[in-house]
Amino acid sequence: MSGAVRTAAGRLSGFTVSVGVVTLIGIISIPLLTASLGRTTWGTLALIQTVSQFGGILVAFGWGATGAATVAGIPVAERPAFYRTSLRARAVLYLLVLPVIAVILVLLTRGDVLVSVLGAAVYLLPNLGATWYFTGEGRPMRLLLCDTLPTVTGAVAGIIGAVVTGELWVYLVGQGLGFVAAVSIDAVVVLRGSSGRSMAPVRLRTALSGQRHAVSATLVSGLYVTLPMVAVQAFLPGLQPMYAFADRLFKYASVALLPIQQYFQSWVPDPGADFRRRARIATLAAVIIGVIGGACIAALSPWVSTLLSVGRITVPWEVSLPLGVAFVGIATAAIVGYACLVVVGRVRALAASTLIGALVGAPLILLFAALGSVPAVAWAVALSELCVAGYQVLVLRAELRTSEKEAAA
């Protein structure tokens, strides 16, 4: 038992290092970029990142969501070929999605072509990487050395360039070089020594078809995650930097959840373990972590935002409270959906849950933004996330009951 605990602790701490380094650099960058670029330009950067991350869902095409659990469940010899197929598909999708996101950003930034095109090109790149692959392998050190360190190095170079020049495009170039290095190193390490013959070649159309439910889930989820930022920009541009700051702190909390999600993605699918027991443990852990993290978001966001923006931006508790509630749903769905439901082949349930969340939240987000209430927009986000998590928990509960009946028969 002690050996299993040590293994779990080692793997969890390994993933935590990568996430911790990225989060630390991100937090340090906020006051530096806010001071160097200005409040409005920083808000533009946050908008570019958010919209590009939505486009990245189409580039990742579900592999980022379900790939880790899939890798963990297939033979080691077949894993590189699985990755090669996904990389080919994602490279094609990158070329198709880039011009679309660039045009959208040009419209939202009101004609800033250079920053829009460069920003789209840069922030779509991480979706070509192998973070999910290393997670499925349970190899946190590979993740740190091959992906995290090049990414962080690029971010540091970009921050230094922005501080020296005061130009957003310089920051984007530095960050982009880091992403290029990470994607290249990832591919070399994963495919090194692989003949590609351990698994039958998969046609591009077949590979994409197999990801349709996963990408549907992440795409619809991305819609109501991205929509608040876009809606506030469209209807309440003066409050966009404040909401962008609240959204950024909310996302850092979600990033802090990643090591735990990554651990469960490689722990729950273990073929030699009792899935039902592990799924219940994972679900309980998700809810507890969500409540603790949500309380921190609600209580600390006003103070942290003022501190990190050097007094330029303060997130009011009326916004931080609903985002804290939303985090409960985020944490629950992240683990129940991508560490449990994927294992039992219920990817379609992920798509259904996110569709429910979008149908509930999207109209309310647009309505409240049009009415001029950012706190109400945040409550609409919370309602969406709770609906998603609630549906997924119900599906998992039904799946476990069915499994128990079959085992007893």
N, C-alpha and C positions, 0 to 999 in steps of 0.2 A: 504493500500500500504506500509506504513511504517513497519507494522508487517511482510509482506512478505520480505521486504528488510533486516530486522533484522534477519529473519530466514535464508535467503540466506547468509548473511555475517557471521552468526554464524557457519553455516555448512562449508563454504569455509575456514574460519579461523581455524576450527577444523582439517580439512584435511591438511592445511598448516603447522600446528604444527608438525604432524608426518613426513611429507616430509622434513621440515626444520631441524628437529633433525637428521634425517638420513643423509641429505646432509652435515650438519655441521660436524658430526663425520667423514664422508668421506673426507671432505676437510682437516680437521685437521690430518687425518691419512697419507695424501700424503707426507708431509715433514718428518714425523716421520718414516714411512716405507722406504722411499727413503734413508734416512740417515742410518737407522738400517740394511736394507737388501742389499742396493746397487742399482745402476741404473739398472743393468741387471736383478737382481732377482725381482725388482719391475715390470719390463717389463714382466717377466714370470708370475707374479701374475695377471697382467692385461690380459694377454693372457688366463690364466686359467679361469678367470671370464667371459671373452667374449665367449669362446667356450662352457663353462658350461651353460651360459645363453641361447645359441642357443639350446643346448640339453634340457634345461628347457621348451622350447616351446612344445616339445613332451610330457613332463610330465604334464604341465598345460593343454595341449590339447584343447586350445580355451577358457577354463573357465576364465582364467585371462583376456582375451580380451573382451568377450561378457557376462561374468557372472554377472557383476555389473548391466548392463541394464536389464538382464533377471530377476535377483532378485528383482529389483525395480518394475518390471511389474507383478509379481505373488503375490497371496495372502500370507499374513504373515504366516499363519498356514502351508503353503506348503514349505516354505523356508528351514527349517532344513533338510527335507527329500531330497530336491534338492541338498543341500550341501553334505549330507551323500553319495548320489550316486556319486557325483563328487570326493569325497575323496577316496572312494573305487577304482574308476577307476585310479585316479592319483597315488595312492600307488602302484598299479600293474605296471603302466608305469614307475615309478621311478626305480623299480627293473630291468626292461628291458633296460632302457636307460643308467643307470649308467655304466655298463661294456663297452658299446660302446664309451661313451664320455671319459672314463678313457683310453682306448686304443688310441684314437685319440690324447689325450693330451700327452701320453707317446711318441708318434711319433713326435709331434711338439716340445716337450721339449728335444728331443734327449735322451730319456732314463731315465728321472727322475721319477721313478715309484711311490715312496712314495708321493711326492707332487702332482702328476697327479691323482692318485686314491683318495687321501684325498680331493684334490680340487674339483674333480667331485662330490664326495659324499656330500660335504658341499654346493656347489653352486647350486645343483639341489634341495636342501631341501626347499627353499622359495616357490617353486611352489606347495608345499603341503599345504600352508597356506590359510588364509581366508581374505586376503586383499580385494579382489574383492567383497566378500560377505558383509563385513562391509561397503564398498563403496555403494553397491546397497541398503543396509538398510538405508543409510544416517546417520550412527552412527560413526562419527569420533573419539569420545572418546573411544569406544570399540577398534577401530583400533590402537589408541595410546597405550592404556594400555595392550592389549592382544598381539599385534604383534610388534609394533615399539619398545617399551621399552625392551622386552627380546632380540630383535635383536641388538639394540644399546649396551646393556650390554655385549653381547657376543663380539661385535666388540671392545669395550673398553678393555675387558680382553685380546683379541688377540693382540691388539696394544701394551699393556703393556708387554705381553709375548715376542713379537718380539723385542721390544726395549731392554729388559733385556738379551735375549738370542741371538738375531741376526739371528734366524731361522724362515724360512717361515712356516714350518709345525706347529710351535707353534701358530702362528697367525691363521692358518686355524682351529686348534682345538678349540681355543677360539670362533671364529666366528661360527663354527659349533654347539657348545653347545648353543649359543644364538638362532640359527635357530631351533634347536630341541625343545627348550623351547617355542618359539613362535608358532610353528606348533601344539604342544601339547595343549597349552592354548587355541589357536584358536578353536580347535576341541571340547574341553570340554565346552567352553562358548557357541558355536553355538548349540551343540547337547544337552546341559543340559536341562532336563525336557521335551525333545521331545520323543514321543512314536514311531515316525516314521510311524504312521498309517494315518497321515493327507494327505498322498499322496501315490498312489499305487506304490509298489516296481518296480524299473526299472532294467531290465537286463543290465549287463555290456556292452554287444555288442550293445544294443540299445542306451545306453547313449553315447557311443563313436561314433556311427553312427550319432547321432544328432549333434555332434560337428565337423563333417567333414569339413564344409565350414569355420568355425572359425579357426580351426587348420591349414587348408590350407593357410589361409590368414596370420596368424602369422608365420607359418613355412617359407613361401616364403619371407616374410618381414625379418625374422631373417637371412635368407641366405645372402641377400645383405648388412645387417647390420654387420654380423660377417665376411663376406668374405674379406673386406679391411684389417682387422687385420691379418687374416691368410695369405693373399697374401703378405703383407709387411713382415711378419715373414719369408715366404718362399723365396721371391726374394730379399728383402732388410733388412736382419736381423739387420744390424748396425743401421738402422733408426727406428726399431720397438719400442724402448722406447719413441722416440719422437712422433710417430703416436699414440702410446698407451696413451700418456699424452693428446694429442689433442682429441682423442676419449673419454677419461675420462671426460674432461671438457664439451664436447658436450653432454655426457650422463647426467652430472649434470644439465645441462640446461633442458634436457628432464625430469629429475626428478622434477625440479622446476615447470614444467608444470603440473605435476600429480594432485595437488589439484584442479586446474581449470578443468582438464579433469574429475576428480572424481565428482566434483560438477555438471558438465553438464550431466554426466552419470546418476545421480539421479534426475536431474531437468527436462531435456528434456522429459523423458518418462511419466511424470505425466499424468495419464488418464483424469484428470479434467481440463487440460489446453489446449490451442491452440497449437498443435504440430507444425504447419507450421510457426507460429510466433516465437516460441522458437527455431526451427531449424535454421531460418535465423539469429536470434540473436547470436546463438552459432557459426555459420559459420563466421560471421563478427568478433566476438571476437577472434576466432582462428587465422584468418589472421593477425589481428592487433598485437596479442601477438607474433605470429611467426616473424613478421618483427622486433618488438622491441627486442625480445630475440636473433634473428639472428644477429642484429647489435651489441649487447653486446658480443656475441661469437666472431665475426670477430674482433672487436676492442680490446677486453680485454684478449683474450687467450694468446698472446705473453707475455704480462706483468705478468699475473697471473701464467702462467706455470713457468716462471723464479723465481717468488717469492716463490711458493709452493715447487718447487724442490730444493730450496736453491742454485739457479744458475747452477744446473747440467743439466737441460733440458729446452730448449726454443722452443716453437712452432712458426714457422715463419708465417707471415700474409698470405703468399701464400697458407698455409694450413687452417688457421683459417677463411679466407674469404669464400671459398666454403662450409665449414662446417656451417658457419653462414647462407648461402643461403639454405643449406639443412634443417636447423631448421625451416624455413618457411613452408616447405612441411611437416615436422614432426608434427608441431603444428596443422596445418590444418587437416591432416589426423587423428590425434589422437582424435579430437573432432567431425569432420564430420563423420568419419567412426564409431567410437565406442560409440558415444553419439547420433547420428542421424540415420545412416543407419541401425544399429542393431534394432532400435525401430520399423522400418517399415519392418523388415524381409528381408532386402537386404544384408544378410551376404555373399551371393555368390558374390556380387559386391566387397566386401572387398578382397576376394580371387583373383578376376580378377584384381583388382587394383595392388595388390602386385606382381602378376605374370607379369604384364606389367612393373612394376618397376624393377623386377629381370631380365627380358629379355633385358631391356635397359641397366641396370647398371652392371650386373655381367660380361659380356664379356669385357666391358671397364675397369672395376676394374682390372681384370686379365691382360689385355693387357698393361695398364699403369704401373702396378707393375712390369711386366716383362721388360718393357722399362726403369724402374728405376726412375719413376717420382711420388713421393708421392703427390705433389699438384694436378696432373692430376687424381690420384686415388680419392682424396677428391672431385674434380669436378664431377667425375662419380657418387659418392654417392649423391651429390646435385641433379644431373639430375634424378636419380632414385626416390628420395623423391618427387620432383616436379611432376613427372609423376604420382605417386601414388595419391597425393593430388588432382591434376587436374582431374583425372578420377573420383574420389569420389565426388568431387564438381559437376561435370556434371551429375552423377547418381542422387545425391540428388536433384539437380535442376529439373530434369525430373520427379522425384517422387513427388515433391511439385506441379508442374504444373498439373500432373495427378490428384492429390488429390483435387486441386482447381476446376478442371473441374467437378469432381464427386460431389463435394459439391454444385456447381452451378446448376447441372442438376436436 
